[in-house]
Amino acid sequence: MKLLLIVVSMFILTLTVSSPAVANDSIAMRICEYVAANDKNRLRSFLKQNKLKIRGIFNDVNCNGDNLLIFAGKNKALEVGEFIIGKTPSKTVAANIAELEKYSAHLAEDAKDRVN
């Protein structure tokens, strides 16, 4: 009986430990979808609903191996890119200007304005 109780509790513990990882992956996937679709309103709504901030998730979320700002530039998501530039620290924006220029001149100019 004790063995059965231990096995069941280990199973439940395994489920609760793995669930946040799955939730974080689905949140990151949804954020990437909104960035790729250039849907600023849905992105803002989703972040607010999940009590997240761009500056808090910027370093943790990667879309196709790129950070959110570079991913927005590659997908020509200008509205979302401007939103991200406005919400991230200027040091972070400054560090991404050189790479951002390769993909979007408009976002690179906004980034330069943000840094200055």
N, C-alpha and C positions, 0 to 999 in steps of 0.2 A: 504494500500500500504506500509506504514511504517512497519507494522507487518511482511509482506511478506519479505521485505528487511532485517529485523532483523533476521528472521528465516533462510534465505538463507546465510547471513553472518556468523551466528553461525555454520551452517552446514559446510561451507568452512573452518572456523577456526578449527573445530573439525577434519576435514580431515588433515589439515596441522600439527596439533599437534600430531596426532597419527601416521603419516607417518614415522617420524624418529625412533620411537620405533620398527616399523616393519622392517625398513631398518637395524637397529642395530642387531635385532634378526637374520636376514638373513645373515648378515656379520659374526656374531658369529657362526652360523650354518656352513657356508662355511669354516671358519677357522678350526672348529672342524673336518670337513670332511677331509680336507687336512692333518691335524695332524694324524688322524686315518689311513689314507692311506699312511702315511710316504712319502708324496710328497712335498719335500722341495722346489723344483723349482716352482711349482704352488703356494705354500704358499707365497714365496717371491714375485712372480709376482702379486698375489692378493693384498698383503699388499702394494706394491708399487703403484699399480693402484688406490687404495683407500686412498693413502697418510697416511698410518698407520705404526706404529712401534711396535715391540713386547713389548718393555719396556713401551709403552703407553697403550697397551691393556691388558697386562698380568694380572692385578688385576681385570679387568672388565669382561673378558671372562672366563666362566666356561663350561667345557664339561663333561656332566654326573656328575656334582657336584664337579669336580676336576679342579684345575688350569691346564694350558696348559702343564706344565712340567710333572706333575704327570700323566696326561692323555696320554702323549707321552710314558711315562714309562710303563703304563698299556697295551698300544697297541704295545709295542716293536717297536716303531717308532724311531729308533736310529738316523737317519739323521736329522729328524726334532727336536728331543730332543737335539742333539748337537748344532743345530742352535739356539734353544731357550736359551740354557745355555750360548752361546756366546753373545747373545743380551740382556739378562736381567742383572740387577745390581748384583754384587757378594753377597751383603747382602740378596737379595731375593733368590738367588741360595742356599746360606748357610742355609737359613731357611727351605728349602725343601729337603735337603740331606737325613735326617733320613727316611722320607716317601718314597723317591725315591729309596732307597736301597731295599725296600720290593719288588719292581717291576722290576728293571733293574740295575744289578750290573755295567754294562758298563756305563750307564748314571750317576750313582752315582760316579764312578771313574772320569768321565769327570767333574762333578760338583765339586768334591774335588780339582781337578787340577785348576779349574777356581777360586776357593776361595783362594787357596794358591798362 
